[in-house]
Amino acid sequence: MVTGSNNNYDTVIIGGGVIGSAIAYFLSAMQDGKTRIAVIEKDPAYEFGSTGRSAGGIRQQFSTPENIRISQFSIDFLRNITEYLSVDGTRVDIDLKENGYLFLAQDAQIPILYNNHTIQSREGVPVALLDPDDLARAYPWMNVSDLAGGSIGLEGEGWLDAYGLNQAFRRKAIHQGVTYLKDEAIGLEREGNRVTSVQLLEGRRLSAGTVINAAGVHAATVAKWAGIDLAVRPRKRFVYSFSCRTDIGKCPLTIDPSGVYFRPEGHQFISGCSPSPENDPDCLDFDVDYSWFEEHVWPVLAHRVPAFEAIKMEGAWAGHYAYNLLDQNAVLGFHPDISNLVFANGFSGHGLQQSPAVGRAIAELVTHGRYQTLDLETFSFQRMIDGIARPEINVV
């Protein structure tokens, strides 16, 4: 490991959630302890971070080829996670359940479903299109009367323990020599086309050869410190937990045409729904709106699954999306005008599932100056400047 002042680092990562910790893991592995890497995380218990408050899903049914390829690497990584993230031979358990994503469609949504299926099939995604009769046979608990079809991932989709994944990346990164600092970044110092240091709340300044913005919902604030406008905003999402007296049997993570989703969580279920754009302000609080469930979520659940007409609310929490206003896809890579500032932001709810592939990609970029195994240049910051959207249609 490179020696030097405690305040001098080759790479400083702002944000120790699942994206920042994945980058720290891959970067420390690639550089084999030869550089000094620091991760700044103000909430090491991860009580308020987006990672632990997510619904924990992973899927391959995207409309963007690059997102599909990201998921293909990620699911392979997660299936073999102990091989990668074990410390001293300890098994890593993230409770991965490959029970599938089921997208339901009405007549108006069928063209999108079929177009996405074409892209997914071209990328080798094991996905099947279902007509209403297929849906009724496979899921007898479902009301299919107003459906025109559906799309189910046959493998490589499901959900996992989000907090467990974050902790596994963190433990392994620390084992490989990464320093985690319990502190808060409050500013950047810039000279010309370089960021020279990161200022911390407790008074330290960390000099850095490379600074990586992995600040999640605070990404735009970090960018602003460097004089950059980043169109990523914090958007609040609710997750509701409920129980049902009736055992409905096999149930994938199901996305209703309305946008309401639900999936099993142990002996219960979790559910939620993104609001319409006009009812989705920037927000950083954690207050839960139970009326949103009563007025928007539960009526859809009861219509789609008759057994859900009689359910019991068990709890709820709020988390946040780092929402990319341009196209709901990630912003990755070096800024074109600041030679040592790297972005890993704007995942719009997909950060958890994309963290293994993004961690590897950013580590390659920092270590080798280019992507090596998966070209993610389509998600560069330059598109944000040019206003050229790479839209992801399947945003849940």
PyMOL commands that set and color helices and strands:
alter all, ss='L'
color gray80, all
select helices_A, chain A and resi 18-31+65-79+81-85+107-122+132-138+162-175+216-225+277-279+290-304+306-309+351-368+377-379+382-386
alter helices_A, ss='H'
color red, helices_A
select strands_A, chain A and resi 8-14+37-40+57-58+101-105+127-130+149-153+158-159+179-181+185-191+194-200+205-213+232-244+253-255+261-265+268-272+311-324+331-334+341-345
alter strands_A, ss='S'
color yellow, strands_A
deselect
rebuild
show_as cartoon
